[in-house]
Amino acid sequence: MVDVQEDLRPLYRTMLALGLVAILIMALGLGLLIRYAPPGQRTGYRAHVVGVFAYDPSTGIPVGPPTTRFHRNQPFTAQVDWSALPSSVVVSARWTDSLDDEVGSVGPEPAGALAEHQILVPVKTPPEFHANLPGSYTLTVLRHADGRPVVVLRDP
């Protein structure tokens, strides 16, 4: 019988090195999270969407009651209660289609300026199309700081 003694030190060192790399990656991820989403930075602001309405682009006025379904050739717009936000908060709103293409936007501007002019957020049909693409559309309202979007403001 031969007693074979294996040297496990290289395997042990490799495992330690991989563990240190994993801890370093986790620390970098935590550092990025704290840098771009610091704890305690919640404002508590919520954007209130009054409704989504059919829209007459020539007059710029919503038509009829709020609804959730539209024909492809029917323009529509969202009405956001900008006055529910502090007037100095810089916000924007944008529509995206089911392909995640931006199809309408407002801002970024202070909420007070948007409330003063009662700005709507219409979906704009691209000039190369005669109607909106079929599918679902998503309205996103964002708060901006330092020239970039930082928080999504939504109804509860």
Stockholm file with secondary structure:
# STOCKHOLM 1.0

chainA/1-156         MVDVQEDLRPLYRTMLALGLVAILIMALGLGLLIRYAPPGQRTGYRAHVVGVFAYDPSTGIPVGPPTTRFHRNQPFTAQVDWSALPSSVVVSARWTDSLDDEVGSVGPEPAGALAEHQILVPVKTPPEFHANLPGSYTLTVLRHADGRPVVVLRDP
#=GR chainA/1-156 SS CCCCCCCCHHHHHHHHHHHHHHHHHHHHHHHHHHHHSCTTCCCCCCCEEEEEEEEETTTTEEESSCCSCCCTTCCEEEEEEGGGSCTTCEEEEEEECTTCCEEEEEEEEEHHHHHHTTCEEECCCCTTCSSCCSSCCEEEEEEEETTEEEEEECCC
#=GC SS_cons         CCCCCCCCHHHHHHHHHHHHHHHHHHHHHHHHHHHHSCTTCCCCCCCEEEEEEEEETTTTEEESSCCSCCCTTCCEEEEEEGGGSCTTCEEEEEEECTTCCEEEEEEEEEHHHHHHTTCEEECCCCTTCSSCCSSCCEEEEEEEETTEEEEEECCC
//
